[in-house]
Amino acid sequence: MAYQTATGLKRIINAAHYSAAGFKATWAHEEAFRQEVILFLLAAPTAFFVGKSAVEIVLLVSSVIVILLVELLNSAVEAAVDRIGFEHHELSGRAKDIGSAAVMLSILGAAATWLIILFY
């Protein structure tokens, strides 16, 4: 793979290409990711109206970015587990459940951030 042997600017360009491919694949195959992107597109501008300071705005926007980040990682885990096989296995199910729990925790964290800043 060219990525592993590239250095300098070529390595950065390759990494950007692979990242774009990851976003494209996640968008194409994960409905939850598409929904969370829409949430981000709505929440990010709203944060500038809701936040009373730069710190609050950063916290509001970052909390939704964390949801996207965790969803990307969860999707990667699910794809790797599915690559191994679709038959039921306790460890495969556990890996997927843990990834799902991480997404839920990131959503709860974002909700708590928004509620605290909105109502405190």
Protein Blocks (a to p, Z undefined) as FASTA:
>chain_A
ZZlmpgcjllmmmmmmmmmmmmmmmmmmmmklmmmmmmmmmmmmmmmmmpmbfklmmmmm
mmmmmmmmmmmmmmmmmmmmmmnomcdcfklmmmmmmmmmmmmmmmmmmmmmmmmmmmZZ
